[in-house]
Structures are given as structure tokens and as C-alpha cells.
Amino acid sequence: MAAELDFSPPEVPEPTFLENVLRYGLFFGAIFQLICVLAIILPISKSHKTDSDSFEFKSSEVVKKPKMAAPQLSKKPKKETKKKR
């Protein structure tokens, strides 16, 4: 009975070029996502923080201009239409 069992590895075809591109693309995409998540979670260095503080100070000094009303295309009053039943 032991002679009947075949313990050789199964025949697996070689991956095609597109399968390799997909595999490595997904691999690098996962690494990129991990880097982005770590950039959000980990604290920012002090040198960059001072730059952002000065930026926030400048943005608070900006004076907002009053918005102008949009010009009307036609100054005629709109006619009310009756609904047909």
C-alpha cells in the first residue's frame, strides 16, 4: 500500500509575465500603503513642525475678500406655470 502513494510535488505551471507583474505590483502597492499609514501614525520631526507652525500663522492672517453676487442672466420676472392635470 505504501508503494501506491505518490508524494511527489504537484505540477505547477510557470507564472506568465502578466502574473509576475500583477504579483509584484500588488506587493509594492501593499508596501506603499504601509508607508502611508505609518507616516500618519508616527509623529512628525520638530524641524518640519516648525515649518507647519509658521504656515498656520500665515494662513490665519489672510483677509477674506467679500464675495460678489453672481450676475443674473435675465432680469425678467419668471412666469408661474400651472400644472396640467
Backbone atoms as SQL, in Angstrom:
CREATE TABLE atoms (id INTEGER PRIMARY KEY, chain TEXT, resi INTEGER, resn TEXT, atom TEXT, x REAL, y REAL, z REAL);
INSERT INTO atoms VALUES
  (1, 'A', 1, 'MET', 'N', 0.819, -1.188, 0.000),
  (2, 'A', 1, 'MET', 'CA', 0.000, 0.000, 0.000),
  (3, 'A', 1, 'MET', 'C', 0.868, 1.259, 0.000),
  (4, 'A', 2, 'ALA', 'N', 2.006, 1.242, 0.651),
  (5, 'A', 2, 'ALA', 'CA', 2.887, 2.400, 0.683),
  (6, 'A', 2, 'ALA', 'C', 3.449, 2.689, -0.697),
  (7, 'A', 3, 'ALA', 'N', 3.536, 1.700, -1.557),
  (8, 'A', 3, 'ALA', 'CA', 4.066, 1.901, -2.898),
  (9, 'A', 3, 'ALA', 'C', 3.062, 2.635, -3.781),
  (10, 'A', 4, 'GLU', 'N', 1.779, 2.627, -3.431),
  (11, 'A', 4, 'GLU', 'CA', 0.748, 3.240, -4.258),
  (12, 'A', 4, 'GLU', 'C', 0.677, 4.764, -4.051),
  (13, 'A', 5, 'LEU', 'N', 1.101, 5.265, -2.904),
  (14, 'A', 5, 'LEU', 'CA', 1.023, 6.699, -2.627),
  (15, 'A', 5, 'LEU', 'C', 2.116, 7.452, -3.375),
  (16, 'A', 6, 'ASP', 'N', 1.722, 8.572, -3.983),
  (17, 'A', 6, 'ASP', 'CA', 2.672, 9.398, -4.730),
  (18, 'A', 6, 'ASP', 'C', 2.880, 10.702, -3.968),
  (19, 'A', 7, 'PHE', 'N', 4.050, 10.858, -3.369),
  (20, 'A', 7, 'PHE', 'CA', 4.354, 12.052, -2.585),
  (21, 'A', 7, 'PHE', 'C', 5.144, 13.098, -3.368),
  (22, 'A', 8, 'SER', 'N', 5.156, 13.008, -4.668),
  (23, 'A', 8, 'SER', 'CA', 5.885, 13.997, -5.466),
  (24, 'A', 8, 'SER', 'C', 5.073, 15.293, -5.502),
  (25, 'A', 9, 'PRO', 'N', 5.737, 16.432, -5.623),
  (26, 'A', 9, 'PRO', 'CA', 5.015, 17.710, -5.648),
  (27, 'A', 9, 'PRO', 'C', 4.135, 17.811, -6.895),
  (28, 'A', 10, 'PRO', 'N', 3.011, 18.514, -6.788),
  (29, 'A', 10, 'PRO', 'CA', 2.127, 18.640, -7.951),
  (30, 'A', 10, 'PRO', 'C', 2.769, 19.488, -9.041),
  (31, 'A', 11, 'GLU', 'N', 2.341, 19.241, -10.259),
  (32, 'A', 11, 'GLU', 'CA', 2.887, 20.006, -11.386),
  (33, 'A', 11, 'GLU', 'C', 2.241, 21.386, -11.416),
  (34, 'A', 12, 'VAL', 'N', 3.056, 22.419, -11.214),
  (35, 'A', 12, 'VAL', 'CA', 2.577, 23.798, -11.222),
  (36, 'A', 12, 'VAL', 'C', 3.210, 24.498, -12.408),
  (37, 'A', 13, 'PRO', 'N', 2.386, 25.111, -13.276),
  (38, 'A', 13, 'PRO', 'CA', 2.968, 25.779, -14.446),
  (39, 'A', 13, 'PRO', 'C', 3.737, 27.033, -14.029),
  (40, 'A', 14, 'GLU', 'N', 4.713, 27.408, -14.846),
  (41, 'A', 14, 'GLU', 'CA', 5.487, 28.619, -14.593),
  (42, 'A', 14, 'GLU', 'C', 4.563, 29.839, -14.723),
  (43, 'A', 15, 'PRO', 'N', 4.690, 30.824, -13.818),
  (44, 'A', 15, 'PRO', 'CA', 3.841, 32.018, -13.934),
  (45, 'A', 15, 'PRO', 'C', 4.196, 32.812, -15.191),
  (46, 'A', 16, 'THR', 'N', 3.170, 33.367, -15.820),
  (47, 'A', 16, 'THR', 'CA', 3.392, 34.160, -17.022),
  (48, 'A', 16, 'THR', 'C', 3.913, 35.539, -16.638),
  (49, 'A', 17, 'PHE', 'N', 4.276, 36.313, -17.646),
  (50, 'A', 17, 'PHE', 'CA', 4.799, 37.661, -17.407),
  (51, 'A', 17, 'PHE', 'C', 3.753, 38.539, -16.721),
  (52, 'A', 18, 'LEU', 'N', 2.502, 38.469, -17.184),
  (53, 'A', 18, 'LEU', 'CA', 1.449, 39.302, -16.589),
  (54, 'A', 18, 'LEU', 'C', 1.170, 38.882, -15.151),
  (55, 'A', 19, 'GLU', 'N', 1.248, 37.606, -14.850),
  (56, 'A', 19, 'GLU', 'CA', 1.061, 37.157, -13.468),
  (57, 'A', 19, 'GLU', 'C', 2.165, 37.688, -12.571),
  (58, 'A', 20, 'ASN', 'N', 3.386, 37.720, -13.079),
  (59, 'A', 20, 'ASN', 'CA', 4.502, 38.275, -12.303),
  (60, 'A', 20, 'ASN', 'C', 4.316, 39.779, -12.079),
  (61, 'A', 21, 'VAL', 'N', 3.888, 40.497, -13.109),
  (62, 'A', 21, 'VAL', 'CA', 3.667, 41.939, -12.977),
  (63, 'A', 21, 'VAL', 'C', 2.581, 42.198, -11.945),
  (64, 'A', 22, 'LEU', 'N', 1.505, 41.422, -12.001),
  (65, 'A', 22, 'LEU', 'CA', 0.415, 41.588, -11.048),
  (66, 'A', 22, 'LEU', 'C', 0.882, 41.274, -9.627),
  (67, 'A', 23, 'ARG', 'N', 1.629, 40.224, -9.474),
  (68, 'A', 23, 'ARG', 'CA', 2.098, 39.821, -8.142),
  (69, 'A', 23, 'ARG', 'C', 3.011, 40.872, -7.529),
  (70, 'A', 24, 'TYR', 'N', 3.989, 41.336, -8.312),
  (71, 'A', 24, 'TYR', 'CA', 4.910, 42.339, -7.767),
  (72, 'A', 24, 'TYR', 'C', 4.240, 43.707, -7.624),
  (73, 'A', 25, 'GLY', 'N', 3.301, 44.022, -8.495),
  (74, 'A', 25, 'GLY', 'CA', 2.569, 45.277, -8.370),
  (75, 'A', 25, 'GLY', 'C', 1.747, 45.311, -7.093),
  (76, 'A', 26, 'LEU', 'N', 1.087, 44.212, -6.775),
  (77, 'A', 26, 'LEU', 'CA', 0.329, 44.135, -5.531),
  (78, 'A', 26, 'LEU', 'C', 1.258, 44.202, -4.321),
  (79, 'A', 27, 'PHE', 'N', 2.422, 43.579, -4.440),
  (80, 'A', 27, 'PHE', 'CA', 3.399, 43.592, -3.354),
  (81, 'A', 27, 'PHE', 'C', 3.878, 45.019, -3.072),
  (82, 'A', 28, 'PHE', 'N', 4.248, 45.753, -4.118),
  (83, 'A', 28, 'PHE', 'CA', 4.716, 47.128, -3.933),
  (84, 'A', 28, 'PHE', 'C', 3.577, 48.049, -3.505),
  (85, 'A', 29, 'GLY', 'N', 2.366, 47.786, -3.965),
  (86, 'A', 29, 'GLY', 'CA', 1.213, 48.572, -3.531),
  (87, 'A', 29, 'GLY', 'C', 0.962, 48.412, -2.041),
  (88, 'A', 30, 'ALA', 'N', 1.116, 47.178, -1.547),
  (89, 'A', 30, 'ALA', 'CA', 0.924, 46.934, -0.113),
  (90, 'A', 30, 'ALA', 'C', 2.000, 47.646, 0.700),
  (91, 'A', 31, 'ILE', 'N', 3.232, 47.627, 0.221),
  (92, 'A', 31, 'ILE', 'CA', 4.316, 48.327, 0.924),
  (93, 'A', 31, 'ILE', 'C', 4.046, 49.835, 0.935),
  (94, 'A', 32, 'PHE', 'N', 3.571, 50.374, -0.184),
  (95, 'A', 32, 'PHE', 'CA', 3.260, 51.802, -0.261),
  (96, 'A', 32, 'PHE', 'C', 2.159, 52.175, 0.726),
  (97, 'A', 33, 'GLN', 'N', 1.135, 51.337, 0.832),
  (98, 'A', 33, 'GLN', 'CA', 0.057, 51.616, 1.782),
  (99, 'A', 33, 'GLN', 'C', 0.566, 51.575, 3.218),
  (100, 'A', 34, 'LEU', 'N', 1.444, 50.635, 3.533),
  (101, 'A', 34, 'LEU', 'CA', 2.004, 50.572, 4.880),
  (102, 'A', 34, 'LEU', 'C', 2.820, 51.820, 5.193),
  (103, 'A', 35, 'ILE', 'N', 3.578, 52.292, 4.221),
  (104, 'A', 35, 'ILE', 'CA', 4.374, 53.506, 4.420),
  (105, 'A', 35, 'ILE', 'C', 3.455, 54.704, 4.660),
  (106, 'A', 36, 'CYS', 'N', 2.350, 54.786, 3.908),
  (107, 'A', 36, 'CYS', 'CA', 1.414, 55.898, 4.088),
  (108, 'A', 36, 'CYS', 'C', 0.762, 55.855, 5.462),
  (109, 'A', 37, 'VAL', 'N', 0.363, 54.674, 5.907),
  (110, 'A', 37, 'VAL', 'CA', -0.264, 54.546, 7.225),
  (111, 'A', 37, 'VAL', 'C', 0.742, 54.890, 8.319),
  (112, 'A', 38, 'LEU', 'N', 1.972, 54.425, 8.183),
  (113, 'A', 38, 'LEU', 'CA', 2.994, 54.740, 9.186),
  (114, 'A', 38, 'LEU', 'C', 3.310, 56.234, 9.214),
  (115, 'A', 39, 'ALA', 'N', 3.258, 56.891, 8.060),
  (116, 'A', 39, 'ALA', 'CA', 3.517, 58.334, 8.014),
  (117, 'A', 39, 'ALA', 'C', 2.440, 59.104, 8.768),
  (118, 'A', 40, 'ILE', 'N', 1.230, 58.575, 8.782),
  (119, 'A', 40, 'ILE', 'CA', 0.152, 59.240, 9.515),
  (120, 'A', 40, 'ILE', 'C', 0.277, 58.974, 11.009),
  (121, 'A', 41, 'ILE', 'N', 0.607, 57.740, 11.361),
  (122, 'A', 41, 'ILE', 'CA', 0.632, 57.337, 12.769),
  (123, 'A', 41, 'ILE', 'C', 1.849, 57.909, 13.504),
  (124, 'A', 42, 'LEU', 'N', 3.023, 57.815, 12.896),
  (125, 'A', 42, 'LEU', 'CA', 4.253, 58.237, 13.575),
  (126, 'A', 42, 'LEU', 'C', 4.318, 59.748, 13.690),
  (127, 'A', 43, 'PRO', 'N', 4.883, 60.263, 14.798),
  (128, 'A', 43, 'PRO', 'CA', 4.965, 61.722, 14.973),
  (129, 'A', 43, 'PRO', 'C', 5.916, 62.349, 13.954),
  (130, 'A', 44, 'ILE', 'N', 5.684, 63.632, 13.714),
  (131, 'A', 44, 'ILE', 'CA', 6.478, 64.381, 12.744),
  (132, 'A', 44, 'ILE', 'C', 7.700, 64.953, 13.457),
  (133, 'A', 45, 'SER', 'N', 8.819, 65.050, 12.748),
  (134, 'A', 45, 'SER', 'CA', 10.033, 65.592, 13.350),
  (135, 'A', 45, 'SER', 'C', 9.838, 67.078, 13.664),
  (136, 'A', 46, 'LYS', 'N', 10.660, 67.621, 14.585),
  (137, 'A', 46, 'LYS', 'CA', 10.500, 69.008, 15.029),
  (138, 'A', 46, 'LYS', 'C', 10.814, 69.999, 13.922),
  (139, 'A', 47, 'SER', 'N', 11.769, 69.707, 13.050),
  (140, 'A', 47, 'SER', 'CA', 12.128, 70.658, 12.005),
  (141, 'A', 47, 'SER', 'C', 10.954, 70.873, 11.057),
  (142, 'A', 48, 'HIS', 'N', 10.213, 69.851, 10.756),
  (143, 'A', 48, 'HIS', 'CA', 9.048, 70.006, 9.875),
  (144, 'A', 48, 'HIS', 'C', 7.892, 70.662, 10.613),
  (145, 'A', 49, 'LYS', 'N', 7.814, 70.441, 11.917),
  (146, 'A', 49, 'LYS', 'CA', 6.728, 71.014, 12.706),
  (147, 'A', 49, 'LYS', 'C', 6.849, 72.533, 12.784),
  (148, 'A', 50, 'THR', 'N', 8.061, 73.048, 12.860),
  (149, 'A', 50, 'THR', 'CA', 8.234, 74.497, 12.909),
  (150, 'A', 50, 'THR', 'C', 7.807, 75.121, 11.589),
  (151, 'A', 51, 'ASP', 'N', 8.047, 74.435, 10.484),
  (152, 'A', 51, 'ASP', 'CA', 7.607, 74.946, 9.195),
  (153, 'A', 51, 'ASP', 'C', 6.095, 74.998, 9.132),
  (154, 'A', 52, 'SER', 'N', 5.433, 73.973, 9.641),
  (155, 'A', 52, 'SER', 'CA', 3.974, 73.953, 9.585),
  (156, 'A', 52, 'SER', 'C', 3.382, 74.996, 10.530),
  (157, 'A', 53, 'ASP', 'N', 4.054, 75.287, 11.663),
  (158, 'A', 53, 'ASP', 'CA', 3.564, 76.319, 12.571),
  (159, 'A', 53, 'ASP', 'C', 3.592, 77.687, 11.898),
  (160, 'A', 54, 'SER', 'N', 4.662, 77.989, 11.189),
  (161, 'A', 54, 'SER', 'CA', 4.741, 79.276, 10.521),
  (162, 'A', 54, 'SER', 'C', 3.714, 79.351, 9.402),
  (163, 'A', 55, 'PHE', 'N', 3.426, 78.223, 8.772),
  (164, 'A', 55, 'PHE', 'CA', 2.421, 78.198, 7.710),
  (165, 'A', 55, 'PHE', 'C', 1.035, 78.473, 8.286),
  (166, 'A', 56, 'GLU', 'N', 0.727, 77.882, 9.431),
  (167, 'A', 56, 'GLU', 'CA', -0.572, 78.102, 10.050),
  (168, 'A', 56, 'GLU', 'C', -0.723, 79.566, 10.463),
  (169, 'A', 57, 'PHE', 'N', 0.352, 80.175, 10.924),
  (170, 'A', 57, 'PHE', 'CA', 0.297, 81.575, 11.319),
  (171, 'A', 57, 'PHE', 'C', 0.011, 82.455, 10.111),
  (172, 'A', 58, 'LYS', 'N', 0.645, 82.163, 8.993),
  (173, 'A', 58, 'LYS', 'CA', 0.432, 82.960, 7.790),
  (174, 'A', 58, 'LYS', 'C', -0.984, 82.786, 7.269),
  (175, 'A', 59, 'SER', 'N', -1.504, 81.577, 7.324),
  (176, 'A', 59, 'SER', 'CA', -2.834, 81.340, 6.771),
  (177, 'A', 59, 'SER', 'C', -3.908, 82.011, 7.613),
  (178, 'A', 60, 'SER', 'N', -3.669, 82.225, 8.922),
  (179, 'A', 60, 'SER', 'CA', -4.665, 82.880, 9.760),
  (180, 'A', 60, 'SER', 'C', -4.696, 84.381, 9.518),
  (181, 'A', 61, 'GLU', 'N', -3.625, 84.949, 8.944),
  (182, 'A', 61, 'GLU', 'CA', -3.571, 86.378, 8.685),
  (183, 'A', 61, 'GLU', 'C', -4.261, 86.771, 7.391),
  (184, 'A', 62, 'VAL', 'N', -4.575, 85.813, 6.552),
  (185, 'A', 62, 'VAL', 'CA', -5.161, 86.119, 5.258),
  (186, 'A', 62, 'VAL', 'C', -6.542, 86.727, 5.456),
  (187, 'A', 63, 'VAL', 'N', -6.773, 87.858, 4.796),
  (188, 'A', 63, 'VAL', 'CA', -8.059, 88.534, 4.904),
  (189, 'A', 63, 'VAL', 'C', -8.943, 88.028, 3.779),
  (190, 'A', 64, 'LYS', 'N', -10.144, 87.593, 4.153),
  (191, 'A', 64, 'LYS', 'CA', -11.060, 87.073, 3.140),
  (192, 'A', 64, 'LYS', 'C', -11.749, 88.239, 2.434),
  (193, 'A', 65, 'LYS', 'N', -11.822, 88.130, 1.124),
  (194, 'A', 65, 'LYS', 'CA', -12.488, 89.155, 0.332),
  (195, 'A', 65, 'LYS', 'C', -13.982, 88.852, 0.314),
  (196, 'A', 66, 'PRO', 'N', -14.813, 89.869, 0.349),
  (197, 'A', 66, 'PRO', 'CA', -16.257, 89.611, 0.276),
  (198, 'A', 66, 'PRO', 'C', -16.620, 89.072, -1.100),
  (199, 'A', 67, 'LYS', 'N', -17.528, 88.127, -1.106),
  (200, 'A', 67, 'LYS', 'CA', -17.932, 87.521, -2.372),
  (201, 'A', 67, 'LYS', 'C', -18.920, 88.437, -3.078),
  (202, 'A', 68, 'MET', 'N', -18.764, 88.542, -4.383),
  (203, 'A', 68, 'MET', 'CA', -19.679, 89.349, -5.173),
  (204, 'A', 68, 'MET', 'C', -20.855, 88.477, -5.591),
  (205, 'A', 69, 'ALA', 'N', -22.003, 89.092, -5.710),
  (206, 'A', 69, 'ALA', 'CA', -23.186, 88.357, -6.140),
  (207, 'A', 69, 'ALA', 'C', -23.023, 87.966, -7.598),
  (208, 'A', 70, 'ALA', 'N', -23.498, 86.784, -7.928),
  (209, 'A', 70, 'ALA', 'CA', -23.409, 86.317, -9.302),
  (210, 'A', 70, 'ALA', 'C', -24.351, 87.130, -10.176),
  (211, 'A', 71, 'PRO', 'N', -23.902, 87.556, -11.343),
  (212, 'A', 71, 'PRO', 'CA', -24.772, 88.353, -12.214),
  (213, 'A', 71, 'PRO', 'C', -25.927, 87.504, -12.738),
  (214, 'A', 72, 'GLN', 'N', -27.097, 88.124, -12.794),
  (215, 'A', 72, 'GLN', 'CA', -28.262, 87.414, -13.289),
  (216, 'A', 72, 'GLN', 'C', -28.290, 87.510, -14.809),
  (217, 'A', 73, 'LEU', 'N', -28.638, 86.407, -15.451),
  (218, 'A', 73, 'LEU', 'CA', -28.660, 86.375, -16.903),
  (219, 'A', 73, 'LEU', 'C', -29.850, 87.163, -17.458),
  (220, 'A', 74, 'SER', 'N', -31.003, 86.988, -16.873),
  (221, 'A', 74, 'SER', 'CA', -32.168, 87.732, -17.338),
  (222, 'A', 74, 'SER', 'C', -32.851, 88.365, -16.134),
  (223, 'A', 75, 'LYS', 'N', -33.244, 89.625, -16.283),
  (224, 'A', 75, 'LYS', 'CA', -33.859, 90.325, -15.172),
  (225, 'A', 75, 'LYS', 'C', -35.380, 90.288, -15.231),
  (226, 'A', 76, 'LYS', 'N', -35.928, 89.554, -16.199),
  (227, 'A', 76, 'LYS', 'CA', -37.370, 89.445, -16.319),
  (228, 'A', 76, 'LYS', 'C', -37.909, 88.549, -15.212),
  (229, 'A', 77, 'PRO', 'N', -39.064, 88.890, -14.641),
  (230, 'A', 77, 'PRO', 'CA', -39.640, 88.017, -13.609),
  (231, 'A', 77, 'PRO', 'C', -40.097, 86.701, -14.233),
  (232, 'A', 78, 'LYS', 'N', -39.942, 85.651, -13.503),
  (233, 'A', 78, 'LYS', 'CA', -40.324, 84.344, -14.008),
  (234, 'A', 78, 'LYS', 'C', -41.833, 84.191, -13.940),
  (235, 'A', 79, 'LYS', 'N', -42.384, 83.614, -14.986),
  (236, 'A', 79, 'LYS', 'CA', -43.823, 83.383, -15.018),
  (237, 'A', 79, 'LYS', 'C', -44.120, 82.077, -14.298),
  (238, 'A', 80, 'GLU', 'N', -45.206, 82.102, -13.555),
  (239, 'A', 80, 'GLU', 'CA', -45.607, 80.880, -12.880),
  (240, 'A', 80, 'GLU', 'C', -46.399, 80.025, -13.855),
  (241, 'A', 81, 'THR', 'N', -46.049, 78.776, -13.913),
  (242, 'A', 81, 'THR', 'CA', -46.744, 77.875, -14.819),
  (243, 'A', 81, 'THR', 'C', -47.714, 77.023, -14.015),
  (244, 'A', 82, 'LYS', 'N', -48.890, 76.825, -14.612),
  (245, 'A', 82, 'LYS', 'CA', -49.886, 75.996, -13.954),
  (246, 'A', 82, 'LYS', 'C', -49.650, 74.545, -14.342),
  (247, 'A', 83, 'LYS', 'N', -49.830, 73.678, -13.363),
  (248, 'A', 83, 'LYS', 'CA', -49.680, 72.267, -13.635),
  (249, 'A', 83, 'LYS', 'C', -50.907, 71.733, -14.344),
  (250, 'A', 84, 'LYS', 'N', -50.670, 70.968, -15.373),
  (251, 'A', 84, 'LYS', 'CA', -51.783, 70.347, -16.093),
  (252, 'A', 84, 'LYS', 'C', -52.123, 69.035, -15.405),
  (253, 'A', 85, 'ARG', 'N', -53.430, 68.811, -15.266),
  (254, 'A', 85, 'ARG', 'CA', -53.865, 67.560, -14.636),
  (255, 'A', 85, 'ARG', 'C', -54.506, 66.659, -15.644);
